[in-house]
Amino acid sequence: MGGSQRLLDRFVAQPIAFFYYWIVIGLYMYKKITLAYNLNQAVEEEVAFVTYDNFLGRNKEYLQTQPAHIAAKTYYTGSDLYLFDAMHFDEEGIRERRRPRMQTLFDAFCAVRDDEAEHVKTMAYRQDDACR
């Protein structure tokens, strides 16, 4: 879709990721665990989830005509889903099986977007856990 074609996009993304990583490490080292989780939650929610959701809204028709990549099919529907299953629990801690449909590229991006929403919930939980 052209997201990595512009040199400026690629040039800016790597330094941002590098500095973000070290900022979070610094927060953890100085025992600001709740702040580090809060920062990660904000990034997952406002950057990752919203970005994927907007991308899906703008490109739905095209993405629905493209087949899902084999890597997405393997990750979301393959035979070894231990880690994938281990991450999906409902609010009472009971495992819910989440098996996203994986036929089109739209399905793959929806699954990734939904994973970002799971990350937001995990960061919120970890903040609550760190405060106890």
C-alpha positions as MATLAB code, in Angstrom:
seq = 'MGGSQRLLDRFVAQPIAFFYYWIVIGLYMYKKITLAYNLNQAVEEEVAFVTYDNFLGRNKEYLQTQPAHIAAKTYYTGSDLYLFDAMHFDEEGIRERRRPRMQTLFDAFCAVRDDEAEHVKTMAYRQDDACR';
ca = [
       0.000    0.000    0.000;
       3.060    2.238   -0.089;
       3.628    2.818    3.621;
       7.366    2.299    3.408;
       8.062    3.874    0.028;
       8.910    7.346    1.277;
      12.467    7.585    2.584;
      11.390   10.162    5.176;
       8.882    7.716    6.704;
      11.525    5.031    7.075;
      14.162    7.476    8.302;
      11.944    8.978   11.010;
      10.373    5.742   12.288;
      13.582    4.020   13.371;
      14.979    6.822   15.570;
      11.574    7.322   17.171;
      11.367    3.610   18.005;
      14.935    3.652   19.345;
      14.336    6.611   21.671;
      10.918    5.341   22.762;
      12.505    2.027   23.759;
      15.123    3.747   25.914;
      12.592    6.092   27.505;
      10.506    3.117   28.614;
      13.616    1.289   29.871;
      14.521    4.413   31.852;
      11.078    4.561   33.402;
      11.332    0.914   34.449;
      14.826    1.427   35.874;
      13.727    4.378   37.989;
      10.809    2.364   39.373;
       8.216    4.350   37.466;
       6.566    1.092   36.404;
       3.025    2.461   36.390;
       4.103    5.408   34.246;
       5.872    3.069   31.807;
       2.747    0.910   31.481;
       0.631    4.043   31.066;
       2.888    5.275   28.281;
       2.729    1.881   26.547;
      -1.057    1.839   26.887;
      -1.338    5.279   25.315;
       0.896    4.280   22.405;
      -1.011    1.037   21.802;
      -4.375    2.780   21.966;
      -3.786    6.121   20.306;
      -1.134    5.173   17.788;
      -1.443    1.485   16.957;
      -5.166    0.713   17.378;
      -6.416    3.994   15.928;
      -3.946    3.842   13.037;
      -4.994    0.309   12.060;
      -8.670    1.166   12.475;
      -8.368    4.239   10.231;
      -6.354    2.255    7.673;
      -9.053   -0.417    7.573;
     -11.778    2.176    7.121;
      -9.980    3.848    4.205;
      -8.945    0.646    2.405;
     -11.698   -1.865    3.202;
     -12.794   -2.582   -0.367;
      -9.273   -3.160   -1.666;
      -8.138   -5.240    1.316;
     -11.176   -7.501    1.016;
     -10.080   -8.464   -2.500;
      -6.566   -9.512   -1.450;
      -5.771  -12.916    0.087;
      -4.360  -13.101    3.606;
      -0.618  -13.677    3.740;
       0.545  -17.150    4.757;
       2.279  -15.700    7.838;
      -1.034  -14.282    9.096;
      -2.833  -17.560    8.420;
      -0.159  -19.521   10.278;
      -0.118  -17.161   13.254;
      -3.885  -16.875   13.702;
      -5.093  -20.305   12.577;
      -2.058  -22.601   12.692;
      -1.707  -25.769   14.731;
       0.597  -24.293   17.428;
      -1.474  -21.555   19.052;
      -0.298  -21.974   22.644;
       0.972  -18.415   23.096;
      -1.923  -16.938   21.138;
      -4.435  -18.783   23.347;
      -2.541  -17.906   26.527;
      -3.079  -14.186   25.850;
      -6.883  -14.259   25.495;
      -8.880  -14.292   28.692;
     -12.143  -12.653   29.574;
     -12.549  -10.366   32.599;
     -13.133  -13.281   34.998;
      -9.929  -14.958   33.831;
     -11.716  -17.690   31.876;
     -10.086  -18.464   28.560;
     -12.075  -17.446   25.536;
     -11.003  -18.939   22.261;
     -10.456  -16.290   19.673;
     -10.062  -17.591   16.175;
     -10.266  -14.720   13.741;
     -11.401  -15.378   10.217;
      -8.289  -15.309    8.029;
      -9.251  -15.300    4.369;
      -8.415  -11.797    3.195;
      -5.883   -9.089    3.934;
      -8.748   -7.188    5.557;
      -9.178  -10.088    8.010;
      -5.449  -10.025    8.773;
      -5.399   -6.292    9.498;
      -8.561   -6.600   11.607;
      -6.856   -9.306   13.672;
      -3.769   -7.140   14.173;
      -5.944   -4.165   15.136;
      -7.790   -6.360   17.630;
      -4.435   -7.514   19.031;
      -3.601   -3.865   19.686;
      -6.837   -3.563   21.672;
      -5.720   -6.596   23.707;
      -2.397   -4.872   24.380;
      -4.283   -1.842   25.718;
      -6.179   -4.089   28.142;
      -2.951   -5.786   29.207;
      -1.240   -2.469   29.943;
      -4.253   -1.271   31.962;
      -4.199   -4.531   33.945;
      -0.445   -4.287   34.565;
      -0.848   -0.723   35.877;
      -3.491   -1.900   38.335;
      -1.272   -4.834   39.332;
       1.767   -2.554   39.847;
      -0.234   -0.316   42.202;
      -1.114   -3.178   44.574;
];
